[in-house]
């Protein structure tokens, strides 16, 4: 172990923004002395030797090793470390994490799972935590395993920090909230020369161009290959001018004749005035999720972007801000990106924007333009913590590779089987992905003008896949906490449904199986496609939505006997569960915020965008339950893995009722749900399809559970511990080819 060793001059000059900062090594541990002195351990922890290299080893269940040090007097503290694993099974994990408060809370550095357990070292070069001036900084390795021959190893821990020897800056990421000043934050540092050849969105265009300009390939909004690290740091409010009249618009599909040749509010952006913070080469919004506005048609969803430097921008830094327009009171998503130039003193160029893709069946369009803007540098409250939280969000994302990497990782695999439901649908795919062995293999994000440059920040809607990942999962969580809730009466918990006598014998389980016995037509999707469903989908208030849902249909069959698809039934289910939860936990309890977000999504690392749902616009703010979620691709991967791969467990603890989860995933022969069509089942909000005869080497029925959303959204939870998903908008629902290819990687036979 080597402590407090001054770095060489070359490292010092590259690490510090000013010569007043002195860089030091606070901890340098590679275990080559063959002991683990100073480490606090539980379980079986030891100094491990492997072909001449030593590390700290953890073997068997409940093993951990932690080291505590002080960083008082040091700023710009950086922590890097390695971890490896051997002989893990599905559900096992090796975890490296750091605490800046003596172990009260932890930030994940790296987690390894089955498939990453070949003893290779995985590295975290900069753990996303505020480690400056901490009296108890703790580095910990631990495992979540269940067998004595499961191994985790920690190695190569390096903690460095600067001492201020002459009044130098402490760095952008650890300041209390600055308003300007040069950028000395090197998070995700860009190392290019800044020599960029640019034909579109040049300095001249952004500073003196005219609106609306023209559509360009979206690569013009991307971080170029030779981009340099930004010189300026953004912290404050960006405001656009002229949104209501500026810009240009081109319609592609307009099923309901929303717009015509005349000008229309749908053809323009809502008012834009939002706060953003920069950390290194990243910039992120303070407001996430769907942001209500006075615009009659659109609401913003803001997501993280990037900042960089180009030599031809005359000393300005260049930023790109991904965003989406979400249809008001609905789920359509139109993804776009903005770009502009800025300096710390508030100087700012015009803002160029372009939307060239969507996940929306019935309304497709392009928007583009160049609007005047102002930038107000501000001191952001709690800025340092906000930056820390953002870095933890980004660094905590599931490891991602392109779908093409499947051919390398699993020779013989055809990645094209996962890129689109069929060859004619590729242009309608927002994104597609495959999750296996802890890796998120993701396809391109295709638009009408090149690939979307910020696929990590692409917003996709849930539509009816929320019936599974919200309504169904919420019931399973409640059933685990309060056994029997699934059999409670609708009339008892939804007063609006108690007056007509059609709901007294209908249970929460009947709602989630689409088998209430109340309907107009039992023919497939006739009720759901009727014009009167506007009473549910277009209403703003909870009272209007629940009144429609409870009173629209007459009793036609015994509850549980006939499948008829009604989104209104899932809306009732959300209302039912909200009331039940409030009876248990108090009137302020919320079925989404408390049961889904706090209990499940936050612990598994779902990002801020995925922590939102559509709600009614009145004071009730009732979550829709059957549609209205929004996700980034990483959110989809984590939620689907939690349900389909981790069996609803977090750190080995069951968070969902196992019987109801097994029923939803067709693993409980005593409860297979209802029958929408031949070879299809529906249970607890989840679909399943029998693909018997289509998987080589499998015999008998092969029920594959999946989620389905309006327009062409599919998430398949395969029995070989993998997930396949795509988000499209061409009314295509085809995934057998992807399942067959996944079956070649690992058997999906049941």
Secondary structure by P-SEA (a helix, b strand, c coil): ccccccccaaaaaaccccccbbbbbcbbbccccccccccccccccccccccccccbbbcccccbbbbbbbccccccbbbbbbbbbcccccccccccccccccccbbbbcccccccccccbbbbbcccccccccccbbbbbcccccccccbbbbbcbbbbbbbbbcccccccccccccccccccccccccccccccccccccccccccccccccccccccccccccccccccccccbbbbbccccccbbbbbccccccccccccccccccccccbbbbbcccbbbbccccccccccccbbbbbbbbccccccccccbbbbbbbbbbccccbbbbbbbcccccccccccccbbbbbbcccccccccccccccccbbbbbbbccaaaaaaaaaaaaaaacccccccccccccccccccccccccccccccccccccccccccccccccccccccccccccbbbbbccccccccaaaaaaaaaaaccccccccccccccccccccccccccaaaaaaccccccccccccccccccccccccccccaaaaaaaaacccccccccccbbbbbaaaaaaaaaaaaaaaaaccccccccccccccccccccccccccccbbbbcccccccccccccccccaaaaaaaaaacccccccccccccccaaaaaaaaccccccccccccccbbbcccbbbbbbcccccccccbbbbbbcccccbbbbbbccccbbbbbbbcccccccaaaaaaaaaaccccc
